[in-house]
């Protein structure tokens, strides 16, 4: 089974993992879109861009980083198999 994970970290410590399991292939695109929307929400809540074009670049890269040394926040989308 494939799982889409949205992982939040702060200063390299995991704050949370939200997992979106893909049970049937025909539902996979719906699950991936749900995970992407969750990713977008977390980016916006943590100072991400309000510009749609820049947001889509983060979604395409599956990674967002905010902050500098000692105060780094990240959100990423990671696919896994279990």
N, C-alpha and C positions, 0 to 999 in steps of 0.2 A: 504494500500500500504506500502511496506517495502522501507526503505531508508538506504543507506550506507553512513555514514558521515566520512570525514577525517577532524579531528579537530586539529588545531595548537594553542599552547599557549606559552606565554613567561611570566615568573614570575606570573603564575596563571591568566593571562589576555588572553582572546581569541583573537588571531591574525586573524584567519580565519576559516571558515567552508566551505568545498566543499561537496555538496550532490550529490549522485548518485541514483536516483529513480529507483526502480524495478517495471515496469509496468506489465510485463508478466512473468510467472514462467519460461518459456523456455529460457528467456533471462537473468535470474538471475545470472548465473555463469559468463557470459560476463561482466555484470555490476560489480560484486564483483571483478573480475580480473582487471578491469579498476581502481577501487578504490584502490586496493592493489598496482598497478603500481604508482598511484599518491602518495601513502604513501611512497613507496620506493624512489621516486624522492625527496620528501621533506626531508627524512632522509639523503640521500646523500648530498643534498644542505646544510645541517646543521651539517656537521661533523660526520655523521654516518659511519658505517664500510664499507670497500671496500670488505670485505670477504663475499662471497655468503652465506656461512653456517650461519654466525652470522646474516646477513640480514634476512634470512628466519626465524630465531628465533624471531626477532622483528615482522615480518609479522604474524607469528603464534600467538604471544602474543597480537598482534594488538596495540602495545604500544612502543614508543621510548622516552627516556629521555636523555638529554644532559645538563651538567652543574651542578653547585653547588648553595648553598644559594645565593639568590639575582640575579641569572643569570641562570634560569632554562628554558629550551626549551623542549616542548613535542609535539609529534604527536601521535594521536590515531585514530583507526578505531572503530566507534560506529554504531551499527545497531539500527534502530528505526522504529516504526510503526506510520503511520499517517492516 
